[in-house]
């Protein structure tokens, strides 16, 4: 699974990301890759206040990614049947929607 | 010179001979544009049409490409480096009692060095193996249930002695390392299992507790026997009376049920 070659992950509008999975299940590959991308140095350097919290469980539960934005909105992604690229594109589209708003607001 | 004259006669006599049905005397072959050019020569429209019409259309697939598994099993042989890594892995699994699998999400080189140093003080070494090699090795060995742990960026923490508390404290300091599972004393443990293992008291403490529990009863009997014999006989008589009373009580309800 190749990493997306587009721009880096921008976390400016994100307050907290909780990634919860059970490593012994077989459907966690995409969630783990998403965690690796979001928790990388480059991504974290875009926003030092954002927390990336991985939770490791062992109860055969579905892998879930819970994103809390700065303005209170929450994005919950159930990564069991999703690919990493789909999750990342959904996440980045919402981040970029919020980012230009804040940038435009600051400029005006 | 003669060639030039011949060409002249050919052109002059061309119309004459053609009208009478004769083939031309001289046919110049190498004349006009070249056949072999450095650029791609434009194809004549008629030839283009012909090629387009006679293009090869392969017969369609009866089955979609991924529908059935391939009959021939492609088994790639391991190259030398893979074999070396597998030997190393085997040695690691044989020597070390504790093998923990940790996912590292983008920690920088300095953080890794600091973490390695902290763990080395307690005798825990940080090892890195490619996932493919580890998975193929594990599928052959006894530890095949560990295989699903090795996805993405993973690092192995190995040590001869199971030093779980120190490892957990070192991992708490670096938030981007996620503990996935561990194989301690040939037992596969999850993250919660590892935390529970760290909270267990040491082996000597548990042995002491077990021994004290077992010897409690025997110590009671021993202290009783050491008392005065008259006291002991009185106690035994009392015990027999109680037993007989209990038997009598049981016999009465049974008689009532029978009648």
Interface residues (C-beta under 8 A of the other chain):
Chain A: X23 X24 X25 X26 X28 X29 X32 X33 X35 X36 X38 X39 X40 X41 X42 X43 X44 X52 X54 X56 X57 X58
Chain B: X101 X103 X105 X106 X107 X108 X145 X148 X149 X151 X152 X153 X175 X176 X178 X179 X180 X181 X190 X191 X192 X193
